Amino acid sequence: MASKERATEAACRETAEYVRSQMHDAVRGVFYYDDGGSEVIYLRDDLKELYDGSKARGVLEDLVFENVGDPPRLEKLYPLGELRSTVRRFDDGFLVHVPVDRGTGIAVTLGDEAAEDLCHMLDVFEERLVGVCPD
């Protein structure tokens, strides 16, 4: 693994730990991926059966696909600048996806109780991860 990937992975892990320390049990899961692979960084105990190996792989594959395909397409479609994160709301919580670089990113799933802290968490990701992957 190149030093750039190690630095990015380390920054994502540190950021995930910080978010978990601030949001506690509202954090359901943390997923990381890069060109070298992907993994579940954290999964709340009550969700481990729900995200068995194949389900977690499916989530990670979808995140990679979204990272590679969506930003260029959406940035052309919506004249709002660079796509920095996506937030999806479901019945039982939120999925926050932060592409750090093409093919590299982190996603956090949060319970509904995290709604008021969501903006703060997005700010934390941006402060800690923007610029981690220099060109």
C-alpha positions as CSV (number, residue, x, y, z in Angstrom):
1,M,0.0,0.0,0.0
2,A,1.4,3.4,-1.0
3,S,2.0,6.1,1.6
4,K,-0.9,8.2,0.2
5,E,-3.3,5.3,0.7
6,R,-2.0,4.7,4.2
7,A,-2.3,8.3,5.1
8,T,-5.9,8.5,3.8
9,E,-6.9,5.3,5.5
10,A,-5.4,6.5,8.8
11,A,-7.2,9.8,8.5
12,C,-10.5,8.0,7.8
13,R,-10.0,5.7,10.8
14,E,-9.1,8.6,13.1
15,T,-12.1,10.6,11.9
16,A,-14.4,7.6,12.4
17,E,-13.1,7.2,16.0
18,Y,-13.7,10.9,16.6
19,V,-17.3,10.7,15.3
20,R,-18.0,7.6,17.4
21,S,-16.6,9.4,20.5
22,Q,-19.0,12.3,19.8
23,M,-22.1,10.5,18.6
24,H,-21.7,7.2,20.6
25,D,-24.5,4.6,19.9
26,A,-26.0,6.8,17.2
27,V,-23.2,5.5,14.9
28,R,-24.5,2.2,13.5
29,G,-21.6,1.4,11.2
30,V,-18.5,2.8,9.5
31,F,-17.3,1.6,6.1
32,Y,-14.0,2.4,4.4
33,Y,-12.8,1.7,0.8
34,D,-9.9,2.5,-1.5
35,D,-8.2,1.0,-4.5
36,G,-6.7,-1.7,-2.4
37,G,-9.9,-3.0,-1.0
38,S,-12.6,-2.2,1.5
39,E,-13.6,-3.1,5.0
40,V,-16.1,-2.5,7.8
41,I,-14.2,-0.3,10.3
42,Y,-17.0,-0.5,12.9
43,L,-20.3,-2.1,13.3
44,R,-22.6,-1.8,16.3
45,D,-23.1,-5.1,18.0
46,D,-26.8,-5.2,17.4
47,L,-26.3,-5.0,13.6
48,K,-23.6,-7.6,13.1
49,E,-26.0,-10.3,12.0
50,L,-27.8,-7.9,9.7
51,Y,-24.5,-7.0,7.9
52,D,-23.1,-10.5,7.4
53,G,-20.2,-10.8,5.0
54,S,-22.2,-10.7,1.7
55,K,-24.4,-7.7,2.9
56,A,-21.3,-5.7,3.9
57,R,-19.6,-6.5,0.6
58,G,-22.7,-5.3,-1.2
59,V,-22.7,-2.0,0.7
60,L,-19.0,-1.5,0.0
61,E,-19.3,-2.3,-3.7
62,D,-22.2,0.2,-4.0
63,L,-20.2,2.9,-2.3
64,V,-17.2,2.4,-4.7
65,F,-19.6,2.4,-7.7
66,E,-21.2,5.6,-6.4
67,N,-17.8,7.2,-5.8
68,V,-16.5,6.6,-9.3
69,G,-19.7,7.3,-11.2
70,D,-21.8,9.8,-9.4
71,P,-19.6,12.9,-8.7
72,P,-18.7,13.7,-12.4
73,R,-22.3,13.1,-13.5
74,L,-23.9,15.0,-10.7
75,E,-21.4,17.9,-10.8
76,K,-22.3,18.4,-14.5
77,L,-26.0,18.1,-13.8
78,Y,-26.2,20.4,-10.8
79,P,-24.1,23.6,-11.1
80,L,-23.3,23.6,-7.4
81,G,-19.6,22.9,-7.4
82,E,-17.7,19.8,-6.3
83,L,-19.7,17.0,-4.7
84,R,-18.3,16.6,-1.2
85,S,-20.7,14.2,0.4
86,T,-24.1,12.6,0.1
87,V,-26.7,12.0,2.9
88,R,-29.6,9.6,2.5
89,R,-32.4,9.2,5.0
90,F,-34.1,5.9,5.5
91,D,-36.8,4.8,8.0
92,D,-34.2,3.8,10.6
93,G,-31.5,6.3,10.0
94,F,-29.0,8.0,7.7
95,L,-26.2,7.0,5.4
96,V,-23.5,9.6,5.0
97,H,-21.0,9.0,2.2
98,V,-17.9,11.1,1.9
99,P,-15.8,10.4,-1.2
100,V,-12.2,11.4,-0.2
101,D,-10.7,10.8,-3.6
102,R,-11.7,8.9,-6.8
103,G,-12.0,5.3,-5.6
104,T,-11.5,6.2,-1.9
105,G,-14.0,7.1,0.7
106,I,-15.8,6.5,4.0
107,A,-19.4,6.0,4.8
108,V,-21.2,6.2,8.2
109,T,-24.6,4.9,9.0
110,L,-26.4,6.7,11.8
111,G,-29.6,6.2,13.7
112,D,-32.4,8.8,13.7
113,E,-31.2,10.1,17.0
114,A,-28.2,11.6,15.2
115,A,-30.2,14.1,13.1
116,E,-29.3,17.1,15.1
117,D,-25.6,16.3,15.1
118,L,-25.5,15.5,11.4
119,C,-24.4,18.9,10.2
120,H,-21.6,18.9,12.8
121,M,-20.4,15.5,11.7
122,L,-20.3,16.6,8.1
123,D,-18.2,19.6,9.1
124,V,-15.8,17.3,11.0
125,F,-15.4,15.1,8.0
126,E,-14.7,18.1,5.8
127,E,-12.2,19.6,8.2
128,R,-10.3,16.4,8.7
129,L,-10.4,14.8,5.3
130,V,-10.5,17.6,2.6
131,G,-6.9,17.9,1.3
132,V,-5.8,14.6,2.6
133,C,-5.3,13.3,-0.9
134,P,-3.1,15.8,-2.6
135,D,-3.0,15.7,-6.4
